[in-house]
Structures are given as C-alpha cells and as structure tokens.
Amino acid sequence: MKNNIIKDKVLKGLQLTHERLIKTKKARNFNLVISQNGQIVKIHGKDLSKYEASKK
C-alpha cells in the first residue's frame, strides 16, 4: 500500500517535470533532444506543439 502511494507521487512528479520542460522549451524556442526508436531526434521549440499533437 505504501509503495503504491510513493509510486503515484513519483509518477505525478515526473509528469509535472515533463510538462514544465516542454513549456520552457517552447517559451525560449530551444531544441528538445530525445531518443525515439533508438535514434536521436532534435525538435525545435516552435515545432513542439505539432510533435505533442502527433503523439496523442
């Protein structure tokens, strides 16, 4: 039971961190570098909205 609570808190924290990272990259128009299918991909800040929409 206690492990589930900790796990939920960690996951919520990771989600919040991810959202803040995307928001910052968009606002400053910085590149976001990710690994996708074993390949390194750079996404420009102005293109992040399009990328997020395609992932949903």
PDB file of N, CA, C and O in Angstrom:
ATOM      1  N   MET A   1       0.824  -1.191   0.000  1.00  0.00           N
ATOM      2  CA  MET A   1       0.000   0.000   0.000  1.00  0.00           C
ATOM      3  C   MET A   1       0.872   1.260   0.000  1.00  0.00           C
ATOM      4  O   MET A   1       0.640   2.177  -0.788  1.00  0.00           O
ATOM      5  N   LYS A   2       1.881   1.303   0.889  1.00  0.00           N
ATOM      6  CA  LYS A   2       2.747   2.463   0.977  1.00  0.00           C
ATOM      7  C   LYS A   2       3.562   2.637  -0.304  1.00  0.00           C
ATOM      8  O   LYS A   2       3.813   3.762  -0.738  1.00  0.00           O
ATOM      9  N   ASN A   3       3.975   1.516  -0.908  1.00  0.00           N
ATOM     10  CA  ASN A   3       4.733   1.578  -2.157  1.00  0.00           C
ATOM     11  C   ASN A   3       3.912   2.190  -3.278  1.00  0.00           C
ATOM     12  O   ASN A   3       4.445   2.927  -4.108  1.00  0.00           O
ATOM     13  N   ASN A   4       2.612   1.889  -3.311  1.00  0.00           N
ATOM     14  CA  ASN A   4       1.747   2.457  -4.348  1.00  0.00           C
ATOM     15  C   ASN A   4       1.629   3.968  -4.206  1.00  0.00           C
ATOM     16  O   ASN A   4       1.586   4.684  -5.206  1.00  0.00           O
ATOM     17  N   ILE A   5       1.577   4.455  -2.970  1.00  0.00           N
ATOM     18  CA  ILE A   5       1.478   5.894  -2.734  1.00  0.00           C
ATOM     19  C   ILE A   5       2.753   6.585  -3.204  1.00  0.00           C
ATOM     20  O   ILE A   5       2.701   7.626  -3.859  1.00  0.00           O
ATOM     21  N   ILE A   6       3.890   6.000  -2.864  1.00  0.00           N
ATOM     22  CA  ILE A   6       5.172   6.571  -3.289  1.00  0.00           C
ATOM     23  C   ILE A   6       5.281   6.531  -4.814  1.00  0.00           C
ATOM     24  O   ILE A   6       5.718   7.500  -5.434  1.00  0.00           O
ATOM     25  N   LYS A   7       4.887   5.426  -5.406  1.00  0.00           N
ATOM     26  CA  LYS A   7       4.945   5.286  -6.861  1.00  0.00           C
ATOM     27  C   LYS A   7       4.075   6.342  -7.532  1.00  0.00           C
ATOM     28  O   LYS A   7       4.492   6.949  -8.519  1.00  0.00           O
ATOM     29  N   ASP A   8       2.874   6.568  -7.010  1.00  0.00           N
ATOM     30  CA  ASP A   8       1.977   7.580  -7.573  1.00  0.00           C
ATOM     31  C   ASP A   8       2.581   8.977  -7.476  1.00  0.00           C
ATOM     32  O   ASP A   8       2.466   9.770  -8.411  1.00  0.00           O
ATOM     33  N   LYS A   9       3.219   9.279  -6.357  1.00  0.00           N
ATOM     34  CA  LYS A   9       3.846  10.591  -6.176  1.00  0.00           C
ATOM     35  C   LYS A   9       5.002  10.789  -7.146  1.00  0.00           C
ATOM     36  O   LYS A   9       5.165  11.867  -7.717  1.00  0.00           O
ATOM     37  N   VAL A  10       5.798   9.749  -7.327  1.00  0.00           N
ATOM     38  CA  VAL A  10       6.928   9.833  -8.254  1.00  0.00           C
ATOM     39  C   VAL A  10       6.416  10.041  -9.686  1.00  0.00           C
ATOM     40  O   VAL A  10       6.938  10.885 -10.415  1.00  0.00           O
ATOM     41  N   LEU A  11       5.413   9.288 -10.081  1.00  0.00           N
ATOM     42  CA  LEU A  11       4.862   9.429 -11.431  1.00  0.00           C
ATOM     43  C   LEU A  11       4.255  10.807 -11.645  1.00  0.00           C
ATOM     44  O   LEU A  11       4.413  11.399 -12.713  1.00  0.00           O
ATOM     45  N   LYS A  12       3.566  11.317 -10.639  1.00  0.00           N
ATOM     46  CA  LYS A  12       2.979  12.658 -10.747  1.00  0.00           C
ATOM     47  C   LYS A  12       4.082  13.709 -10.887  1.00  0.00           C
ATOM     48  O   LYS A  12       3.949  14.655 -11.663  1.00  0.00           O
ATOM     49  N   GLY A  13       5.174  13.537 -10.129  1.00  0.00           N
ATOM     50  CA  GLY A  13       6.306  14.450 -10.211  1.00  0.00           C
ATOM     51  C   GLY A  13       6.977  14.407 -11.572  1.00  0.00           C
ATOM     52  O   GLY A  13       7.369  15.445 -12.106  1.00  0.00           O
ATOM     53  N   LEU A  14       7.113  13.214 -12.138  1.00  0.00           N
ATOM     54  CA  LEU A  14       7.703  13.080 -13.475  1.00  0.00           C
ATOM     55  C   LEU A  14       6.829  13.740 -14.540  1.00  0.00           C
ATOM     56  O   LEU A  14       7.339  14.384 -15.456  1.00  0.00           O
ATOM     57  N   GLN A  15       5.524  13.580 -14.416  1.00  0.00           N
ATOM     58  CA  GLN A  15       4.604  14.204 -15.369  1.00  0.00           C
ATOM     59  C   GLN A  15       4.698  15.729 -15.290  1.00  0.00           C
ATOM     60  O   GLN A  15       4.728  16.405 -16.319  1.00  0.00           O
ATOM     61  N   LEU A  16       4.744  16.262 -14.085  1.00  0.00           N
ATOM     62  CA  LEU A  16       4.858  17.705 -13.892  1.00  0.00           C
ATOM     63  C   LEU A  16       6.183  18.227 -14.463  1.00  0.00           C
ATOM     64  O   LEU A  16       6.215  19.276 -15.106  1.00  0.00           O
ATOM     65  N   THR A  17       7.264  17.495 -14.227  1.00  0.00           N
ATOM     66  CA  THR A  17       8.570  17.878 -14.761  1.00  0.00           C
ATOM     67  C   THR A  17       8.557  17.880 -16.283  1.00  0.00           C
ATOM     68  O   THR A  17       9.107  18.786 -16.909  1.00  0.00           O
ATOM     69  N   HIS A  18       7.939  16.885 -16.873  1.00  0.00           N
ATOM     70  CA  HIS A  18       7.834  16.794 -18.336  1.00  0.00           C
ATOM     71  C   HIS A  18       7.069  17.986 -18.893  1.00  0.00           C
ATOM     72  O   HIS A  18       7.489  18.593 -19.878  1.00  0.00           O
ATOM     73  N   GLU A  19       5.949  18.320 -18.265  1.00  0.00           N
ATOM     74  CA  GLU A  19       5.138  19.453 -18.726  1.00  0.00           C
ATOM     75  C   GLU A  19       5.919  20.763 -18.631  1.00  0.00           C
ATOM     76  O   GLU A  19       5.859  21.592 -19.538  1.00  0.00           O
ATOM     77  N   ARG A  20       6.651  20.947 -17.533  1.00  0.00           N
ATOM     78  CA  ARG A  20       7.436  22.173 -17.358  1.00  0.00           C
ATOM     79  C   ARG A  20       8.583  22.248 -18.363  1.00  0.00           C
ATOM     80  O   ARG A  20       8.895  23.325 -18.871  1.00  0.00           O
ATOM     81  N   LEU A  21       9.206  21.113 -18.647  1.00  0.00           N
ATOM     82  CA  LEU A  21      10.289  21.081 -19.625  1.00  0.00           C
ATOM     83  C   LEU A  21       9.777  21.505 -21.002  1.00  0.00           C
ATOM     84  O   LEU A  21      10.395  22.335 -21.668  1.00  0.00           O
ATOM     85  N   ILE A  22       8.659  20.941 -21.422  1.00  0.00           N
ATOM     86  CA  ILE A  22       8.077  21.286 -22.728  1.00  0.00           C
ATOM     87  C   ILE A  22       7.703  22.765 -22.765  1.00  0.00           C
ATOM     88  O   ILE A  22       7.973  23.453 -23.750  1.00  0.00           O
ATOM     89  N   LYS A  23       7.089  23.246 -21.703  1.00  0.00           N
ATOM     90  CA  LYS A  23       6.673  24.649 -21.636  1.00  0.00           C
ATOM     91  C   LYS A  23       7.877  25.581 -21.757  1.00  0.00           C
ATOM     92  O   LYS A  23       7.823  26.579 -22.475  1.00  0.00           O
ATOM     93  N   THR A  24       8.962  25.255 -21.054  1.00  0.00           N
ATOM     94  CA  THR A  24      10.163  26.078 -21.103  1.00  0.00           C
ATOM     95  C   THR A  24      10.803  26.045 -22.484  1.00  0.00           C
ATOM     96  O   THR A  24      11.221  27.081 -23.001  1.00  0.00           O
ATOM     97  N   LYS A  25      10.883  24.865 -23.079  1.00  0.00           N
ATOM     98  CA  LYS A  25      11.491  24.740 -24.407  1.00  0.00           C
ATOM     99  C   LYS A  25      10.697  25.533 -25.444  1.00  0.00           C
ATOM    100  O   LYS A  25      11.282  26.165 -26.324  1.00  0.00           O
ATOM    101  N   LYS A  26       9.365  25.502 -25.345  1.00  0.00           N
ATOM    102  CA  LYS A  26       8.526  26.271 -26.268  1.00  0.00           C
ATOM    103  C   LYS A  26       8.728  27.768 -26.064  1.00  0.00           C
ATOM    104  O   LYS A  26       8.906  28.514 -27.026  1.00  0.00           O
ATOM    105  N   ALA A  27       8.699  28.205 -24.801  1.00  0.00           N
ATOM    106  CA  ALA A  27       8.778  29.634 -24.490  1.00  0.00           C
ATOM    107  C   ALA A  27      10.105  30.242 -24.948  1.00  0.00           C
ATOM    108  O   ALA A  27      10.140  31.372 -25.434  1.00  0.00           O
ATOM    109  N   ARG A  28      11.184  29.494 -24.793  1.00  0.00           N
ATOM    110  CA  ARG A  28      12.506  30.009 -25.149  1.00  0.00           C
ATOM    111  C   ARG A  28      12.942  29.605 -26.545  1.00  0.00           C
ATOM    112  O   ARG A  28      14.022  29.987 -26.996  1.00  0.00           O
ATOM    113  N   ASN A  29      12.110  28.834 -27.231  1.00  0.00           N
ATOM    114  CA  ASN A  29      12.390  28.332 -28.578  1.00  0.00           C
ATOM    115  C   ASN A  29      13.716  27.565 -28.629  1.00  0.00           C
ATOM    116  O   ASN A  29      14.507  27.725 -29.559  1.00  0.00           O
ATOM    117  N   PHE A  30      13.939  26.730 -27.607  1.00  0.00           N
ATOM    118  CA  PHE A  30      15.116  25.868 -27.553  1.00  0.00           C
ATOM    119  C   PHE A  30      14.787  24.515 -28.175  1.00  0.00           C
ATOM    120  O   PHE A  30      13.621  24.139 -28.292  1.00  0.00           O
ATOM    121  N   ASN A  31      15.829  23.791 -28.572  1.00  0.00           N
ATOM    122  CA  ASN A  31      15.646  22.446 -29.100  1.00  0.00           C
ATOM    123  C   ASN A  31      15.442  21.458 -27.964  1.00  0.00           C
ATOM    124  O   ASN A  31      16.044  21.585 -26.897  1.00  0.00           O
ATOM    125  N   LEU A  32      14.589  20.475 -28.204  1.00  0.00           N
ATOM    126  CA  LEU A  32      14.407  19.363 -27.287  1.00  0.00           C
ATOM    127  C   LEU A  32      15.032  18.141 -27.949  1.00  0.00           C
ATOM    128  O   LEU A  32      14.669  17.791 -29.072  1.00  0.00           O
ATOM    129  N   VAL A  33      15.957  17.499 -27.271  1.00  0.00           N
ATOM    130  CA  VAL A  33      16.649  16.337 -27.816  1.00  0.00           C
ATOM    131  C   VAL A  33      16.107  15.095 -27.114  1.00  0.00           C
ATOM    132  O   VAL A  33      16.166  14.983 -25.889  1.00  0.00           O
ATOM    133  N   ILE A  34      15.578  14.162 -27.911  1.00  0.00           N
ATOM    134  CA  ILE A  34      15.005  12.942 -27.360  1.00  0.00           C
ATOM    135  C   ILE A  34      15.514  11.731 -28.136  1.00  0.00           C
ATOM    136  O   ILE A  34      16.099  11.862 -29.211  1.00  0.00           O
ATOM    137  N   SER A  35      15.282  10.574 -27.577  1.00  0.00           N
ATOM    138  CA  SER A  35      15.579   9.326 -28.258  1.00  0.00           C
ATOM    139  C   SER A  35      14.251   8.714 -28.684  1.00  0.00           C
ATOM    140  O   SER A  35      13.357   8.518 -27.861  1.00  0.00           O
ATOM    141  N   GLN A  36      14.129   8.416 -29.964  1.00  0.00           N
ATOM    142  CA  GLN A  36      12.894   7.842 -30.488  1.00  0.00           C
ATOM    143  C   GLN A  36      13.257   6.639 -31.354  1.00  0.00           C
ATOM    144  O   GLN A  36      13.896   6.777 -32.397  1.00  0.00           O
ATOM    145  N   ASN A  37      12.844   5.472 -30.909  1.00  0.00           N
ATOM    146  CA  ASN A  37      13.149   4.222 -31.609  1.00  0.00           C
ATOM    147  C   ASN A  37      14.650   4.034 -31.813  1.00  0.00           C
ATOM    148  O   ASN A  37      15.088   3.563 -32.863  1.00  0.00           O
ATOM    149  N   GLY A  38      15.436   4.406 -30.798  1.00  0.00           N
ATOM    150  CA  GLY A  38      16.873   4.231 -30.864  1.00  0.00           C
ATOM    151  C   GLY A  38      17.608   5.307 -31.642  1.00  0.00           C
ATOM    152  O   GLY A  38      18.832   5.246 -31.759  1.00  0.00           O
ATOM    153  N   GLN A  39      16.909   6.273 -32.168  1.00  0.00           N
ATOM    154  CA  GLN A  39      17.513   7.369 -32.922  1.00  0.00           C
ATOM    155  C   GLN A  39      17.425   8.655 -32.115  1.00  0.00           C
ATOM    156  O   GLN A  39      16.445   8.874 -31.403  1.00  0.00           O
ATOM    157  N   ILE A  40      18.437   9.503 -32.218  1.00  0.00           N
ATOM    158  CA  ILE A  40      18.420  10.796 -31.544  1.00  0.00           C
ATOM    159  C   ILE A  40      17.678  11.776 -32.440  1.00  0.00           C
ATOM    160  O   ILE A  40      17.995  11.925 -33.620  1.00  0.00           O
ATOM    161  N   VAL A  41      16.683  12.446 -31.856  1.00  0.00           N
ATOM    162  CA  VAL A  41      15.836  13.375 -32.602  1.00  0.00           C
ATOM    163  C   VAL A  41      15.888  14.732 -31.916  1.00  0.00           C
ATOM    164  O   VAL A  41      15.740  14.824 -30.697  1.00  0.00           O
ATOM    165  N   LYS A  42      16.100  15.794 -32.707  1.00  0.00           N
ATOM    166  CA  LYS A  42      16.063  17.166 -32.200  1.00  0.00           C
ATOM    167  C   LYS A  42      14.788  17.817 -32.711  1.00  0.00           C
ATOM    168  O   LYS A  42      14.499  17.799 -33.908  1.00  0.00           O
ATOM    169  N   ILE A  43      14.031  18.391 -31.783  1.00  0.00           N
ATOM    170  CA  ILE A  43      12.785  19.053 -32.137  1.00  0.00           C
ATOM    171  C   ILE A  43      12.912  20.516 -31.743  1.00  0.00           C
ATOM    172  O   ILE A  43      13.217  20.828 -30.592  1.00  0.00           O
ATOM    173  N   HIS A  44      12.682  21.403 -32.681  1.00  0.00           N
ATOM    174  CA  HIS A  44      12.762  22.832 -32.411  1.00  0.00           C
ATOM    175  C   HIS A  44      11.596  23.254 -31.532  1.00  0.00           C
ATOM    176  O   HIS A  44      10.510  22.679 -31.604  1.00  0.00           O
ATOM    177  N   GLY A  45      11.828  24.255 -30.711  1.00  0.00           N
ATOM    178  CA  GLY A  45      10.810  24.735 -29.794  1.00  0.00           C
ATOM    179  C   GLY A  45       9.522  25.134 -30.486  1.00  0.00           C
ATOM    180  O   GLY A  45       8.432  24.893 -29.967  1.00  0.00           O
ATOM    181  N   LYS A  46       9.644  25.743 -31.657  1.00  0.00           N
ATOM    182  CA  LYS A  46       8.440  26.171 -32.376  1.00  0.00           C
ATOM    183  C   LYS A  46       7.645  24.983 -32.920  1.00  0.00           C
ATOM    184  O   LYS A  46       6.460  25.120 -33.225  1.00  0.00           O
ATOM    185  N   ASP A  47       8.282  23.828 -33.042  1.00  0.00           N
ATOM    186  CA  ASP A  47       7.614  22.647 -33.587  1.00  0.00           C
ATOM    187  C   ASP A  47       7.084  21.702 -32.499  1.00  0.00           C
ATOM    188  O   ASP A  47       6.492  20.672 -32.822  1.00  0.00           O
ATOM    189  N   LEU A  48       7.282  22.030 -31.239  1.00  0.00           N
ATOM    190  CA  LEU A  48       6.869  21.134 -30.161  1.00  0.00           C
ATOM    191  C   LEU A  48       5.359  20.928 -30.114  1.00  0.00           C
ATOM    192  O   LEU A  48       4.904  19.832 -29.786  1.00  0.00           O
ATOM    193  N   SER A  49       4.583  21.939 -30.429  1.00  0.00           N
ATOM    194  CA  SER A  49       3.128  21.793 -30.417  1.00  0.00           C
ATOM    195  C   SER A  49       2.679  20.748 -31.429  1.00  0.00           C
ATOM    196  O   SER A  49       1.798  19.936 -31.150  1.00  0.00           O
ATOM    197  N   LYS A  50       3.290  20.778 -32.596  1.00  0.00           N
ATOM    198  CA  LYS A  50       2.953  19.792 -33.642  1.00  0.00           C
ATOM    199  C   LYS A  50       3.367  18.391 -33.211  1.00  0.00           C
ATOM    200  O   LYS A  50       2.642  17.424 -33.444  1.00  0.00           O
ATOM    201  N   TYR A  51       4.529  18.284 -32.584  1.00  0.00           N
ATOM    202  CA  TYR A  51       5.042  16.989 -32.138  1.00  0.00           C
ATOM    203  C   TYR A  51       4.153  16.402 -31.043  1.00  0.00           C
ATOM    204  O   TYR A  51       3.835  15.213 -31.079  1.00  0.00           O
ATOM    205  N   GLU A  52       3.750  17.220 -30.072  1.00  0.00           N
ATOM    206  CA  GLU A  52       2.894  16.740 -28.995  1.00  0.00           C
ATOM    207  C   GLU A  52       1.541  16.281 -29.523  1.00  0.00           C
ATOM    208  O   GLU A  52       1.001  15.273 -29.067  1.00  0.00           O
ATOM    209  N   ALA A  53       0.993  17.018 -30.483  1.00  0.00           N
ATOM    210  CA  ALA A  53      -0.298  16.646 -31.052  1.00  0.00           C
ATOM    211  C   ALA A  53      -0.223  15.302 -31.784  1.00  0.00           C
ATOM    212  O   ALA A  53      -1.181  14.528 -31.767  1.00  0.00           O
ATOM    213  N   SER A  54       0.906  15.033 -32.418  1.00  0.00           N
ATOM    214  CA  SER A  54       1.036  13.776 -33.160  1.00  0.00           C
ATOM    215  C   SER A  54       1.249  12.591 -32.231  1.00  0.00           C
ATOM    216  O   SER A  54       0.977  11.456 -32.624  1.00  0.00           O
ATOM    217  N   LYS A  55       1.731  12.818 -31.001  1.00  0.00           N
ATOM    218  CA  LYS A  55       1.990  11.737 -30.064  1.00  0.00           C
ATOM    219  C   LYS A  55       0.729  11.311 -29.308  1.00  0.00           C
ATOM    220  O   LYS A  55       0.708  10.232 -28.717  1.00  0.00           O
ATOM    221  N   LYS A  56      -0.313  12.129 -29.315  1.00  0.00           N
ATOM    222  CA  LYS A  56      -1.540  11.806 -28.560  1.00  0.00           C
ATOM    223  C   LYS A  56      -2.437  10.901 -29.336  1.00  0.00           C
ATOM    224  O   LYS A  56      -3.508  10.530 -28.854  1.00  0.00           O
TER     225      LYS A  56
END
